[in-house]
Amino acid sequence: MSFELLHSAIDHAQNHRPELPESPTEADMIPWRRRIDEIDRAILRLLNERARCANIIGYIKKKLGLPVYVPEREEEVLRNVLSANEGPLSNEAVRRLFERVIDETRALERQKYQDAPSEHP
Ligand SMILES: C=C(O[C@@H]1C=C(C(=O)O)C=C[C@H]1O)C(=O)O
């Protein structure tokens, strides 16, 4: 899914939200939970695409003898997402979430290109 498609999917979802009646019942949670499941699958696809990009970077680093961990780049990644944050997640929450993402990305890069024989991505 291209980023344009993803953005239009998000816009569509925001404009076509399930009904929220005055006096909701438990059943009113069902369409929202389906929506969350759908969003989670989209997030997962993007996280895996991010990991694939990082693996290519990891491969290049291995070829050039560069370290996996680049703290200044990680700060830049965090600045990028924090400056784009429109909420309702707080900046602290976004920072924690992306720190986890970066940790897992770095671990994957290490596992694939530093601890193991280098293969073409
Ligand atoms: C992906 C890279 O490798 C590591 C992981 C990063 C990330 O997940 O964004 C950023 C910097 C590095 O510590 C990179 O150098 O760009």
PDBQT file of the ligand as one rigid body, heavy atoms in Angstrom, charges set to zero:
ROOT
HETATM    1  C1  LIG A 201      18.258   1.922  10.591  1.00  0.00    +0.000 C 
HETATM    2  C2  LIG A 201      19.421   2.348  11.087  1.00  0.00    +0.000 C 
HETATM    3  O1  LIG A 201      20.081   1.654  12.126  1.00  0.00    +0.000 OA
HETATM    4  C3  LIG A 201      19.815   1.857  13.513  1.00  0.00    +0.000 C 
HETATM    5  C4  LIG A 201      18.351   1.911  13.734  1.00  0.00    +0.000 C 
HETATM    6  C5  LIG A 201      17.677   3.108  13.547  1.00  0.00    +0.000 C 
HETATM    7  C6  LIG A 201      16.194   3.144  13.362  1.00  0.00    +0.000 C 
HETATM    8  O2  LIG A 201      15.523   2.143  13.679  1.00  0.00    +0.000 OA
HETATM    9  O3  LIG A 201      15.670   4.167  12.881  1.00  0.00    +0.000 OA
HETATM   10  C7  LIG A 201      18.420   4.304  13.519  1.00  0.00    +0.000 C 
HETATM   11  C8  LIG A 201      19.773   4.331  13.696  1.00  0.00    +0.000 C 
HETATM   12  C9  LIG A 201      20.566   3.116  13.974  1.00  0.00    +0.000 C 
HETATM   13  O4  LIG A 201      20.897   3.068  15.351  1.00  0.00    +0.000 OA
HETATM   14  C10 LIG A 201      20.119   3.549  10.565  1.00  0.00    +0.000 C 
HETATM   15  O5  LIG A 201      21.329   3.707  10.820  1.00  0.00    +0.000 OA
HETATM   16  O6  LIG A 201      19.480   4.351   9.860  1.00  0.00    +0.000 OA
ENDROOT
TORSDOF 0
